[in-house]
Amino acid sequence: VEKASMAVVSCANYPAGYFHVYREILNQHEQDPFDVVLHLGDYIYEYGAGGYASEDAEALGREPSKGTECITLDDYRKLILDRVENIENAWVFRDDTNRMNFSGLLSVRLQLSDNLEDTKQNSVVSKVTQLLMNYRSLSTDFVDIKPLVKDEIKIGCKISLDTFTMGEQVLAELLVGIEEMLSHRIIYHDYEKLLEVKDHPVSDFFTGTFTNKGFVRSSELKEKINDVHISEIRELISNNKGIIRLENLIVYKNDIRIYDDLLTFGIDNYPVLIDPNKYFLNGENPFKFYRNDSPYELDSVIFFQIISTITFSNNPFNISLN
């Protein structure tokens, strides 16, 4: 080889690097091509806020972590839940569909509050996109952020009650239990109370994303539910202490009766029970209660008083007695 042309670059610390050099290499390459570009060290990297060589980060608009660091997929999930309103749940997962097999591409699915107008939904998605762009690590990108479509679930059956059991209490317990089975709600813990727990590691509070609404345990963040067995729903109902017999269990998804045991929901859908208020409209309650072989008429006022007092994931049905 008589002659070789080479461009040499080295480590690129995001809050301190001179990245215009890459453009200059390209410009020179177009005029007089290099034979090779040799990169010594990391292509690009960063430290946390206040870390190595980050003195000029704020002035350059290159603050690495904006006061919090997203290290895991759960951290991104917590960030979305804490910072954007009108989101009931969110899931972040690796996108395995890209043709180049890039490992840093992520997808997001959002369970929004019910009955949001299209313009409001678009606004929520836009806020989530901007938030993730601000806090993402340099090795990741978000390629697919979209709200989930609701699958409305209605369940009906004939229930025979124990002599001393209130039907309103049973119905409230069943709806809360089934809703818990269908959709895992987010639980926020009080930081000060957790500090009093001896076996809870304090280091957890200073790792990953800080959530203003309360501490979220990663162990309590469940995967998105894609299916549930109707036999599991049957078992949950049958195990209620006040029920002596269950008959004619029927399950509907979006008003279509499901005959298979497996009730499925797509990657872009989420299940939710119909509004409890609908159980008392026009006498169309799909739950038929009997006690001592006689029809048991449910009292809607008593039912809503009971269900509003049941502690479950910050009230899964958002019921108000006002």
Stockholm file with secondary structure:
# STOCKHOLM 1.0

chainA/1-322         VEKASMAVVSCANYPAGYFHVYREILNQHEQDPFDVVLHLGDYIYEYGAGGYASEDAEALGREPSKGTECITLDDYRKLILDRVENIENAWVFRDDTNRMNFSGLLSVRLQLSDNLEDTKQNSVVSKVTQLLMNYRSLSTDFVDIKPLVKDEIKIGCKISLDTFTMGEQVLAELLVGIEEMLSHRIIYHDYEKLLEVKDHPVSDFFTGTFTNKGFVRSSELKEKINDVHISEIRELISNNKGIIRLENLIVYKNDIRIYDDLLTFGIDNYPVLIDPNKYFLNGENPFKFYRNDSPYELDSVIFFQIISTITFSNNPFNISLN
#=GR chainA/1-322 SS CCCCCEEEECCCBTTTCCTHHHHHHHHHHHHSCCSEEEECSCSSBCCCTTCTTCTTHHHHTCCSSTTSCCCSHHHHHHHHHHHSSSEEEEEEEECCCCTTCCTTEEEEEEEECTTCCHHHHHHHHHHHHHHHHHHCCTTCEEEEEEECEEEEEEEEEEEEECTTCCHHHHHHHHHHHHHHHHCCCCCCBCHHHHHTCTTSCGGGGGSSCCCTTCBCCGGGCCCCCCEEEHHHHHHHHHTCTTEEEEEEEEEEETTEECCSSEEECCTTEEEEECCGGGGGSTTCCSEEEEETTEECCCCHHHHHHHHHHSCSTTCTTCCCCC
#=GC SS_cons         CCCCCEEEECCCBTTTCCTHHHHHHHHHHHHSCCSEEEECSCSSBCCCTTCTTCTTHHHHTCCSSTTSCCCSHHHHHHHHHHHSSSEEEEEEEECCCCTTCCTTEEEEEEEECTTCCHHHHHHHHHHHHHHHHHHCCTTCEEEEEEECEEEEEEEEEEEEECTTCCHHHHHHHHHHHHHHHHCCCCCCBCHHHHHTCTTSCGGGGGSSCCCTTCBCCGGGCCCCCCEEEHHHHHHHHHTCTTEEEEEEEEEEETTEECCSSEEECCTTEEEEECCGGGGGSTTCCSEEEEETTEECCCCHHHHHHHHHHSCSTTCTTCCCCC
//
